[in-house]
Amino acid sequence: PVIILGDQLVDFQHHRTGLSRAQKRTQARAMLARVGIADPSLTMGRFVHEMSGGMRQRAAIAAALLMTPSVLIADEPTTALDVTMEAQIIHLLRELRQEYQGAIIVVTHHLGVIGELCDRVYVMYAGEVVEEGLVDDIYHAPRHPYTRALIECDPAHIEGQARVLPTIPGRLPDLAAPPDGCAFADRCTLVTPRCRTEPPPYVQVSQTQAARCHEVQR
């Protein structure tokens, strides 16, 4: 908190041994501009606590990208951003994935971000993967009841006016004492007695898609 942002961004580039400190400052300034910070030179001289939440988010993304990672883990990368800036960051991440030939792991609850940025999706519930597949598989042919319920709850699927938003009834299980069977059983519309006593199998439903469910059909 006592080091200005510009010095932090320069220090993050310690692996770039062929660049001088001045060149690293230039790289940092250019990256801040790429993530949408309007006056990167001024921002370089600020302390982080002087910046808004959205600017901090963008600065954090810039810091990560300056590391030129082969794998970038982005946990809710657009949460604090408005719609316009969200679209800009998604475009930037896609562009940089091609530029650096690296992989991006996006952790998010935002279905729109997944559709725009991801190739493959892993749906998690209660700490475990319950379905995996290509984006088209998950969005257009979901096989696990939880995945289907998630997509049905997306406000984008609501036509016209609605007084009540769709929800998934029930609550998450206690993960300190997980159930013997399927963790989603108490909230599932397809539940059978064995779902409560036997852990569900991971069923390969196609070459690109699999789901952890007793009731899924191959």
Secondary structure, DSSP 8 states (H G I E B T S, - for coil): --S-HHHHHHHTTTT-TTS-HHHHHHHHHHHHHHTT-S-HHHHHTS-GGGS-HHHHHHHHHHHHHHT--SEEEEESTTTTS-HHHHHHHHHHHHHHHHHHT-EEEEE-S-HHHHHHH-SEEEEEETTEEEEEEEHHHHHHS--SHHHHHHHHT-GGG--S--SS-----S----TTS--SS-TTGGG-TT--GGGGTS---EEE-SSS-EEE-SS---
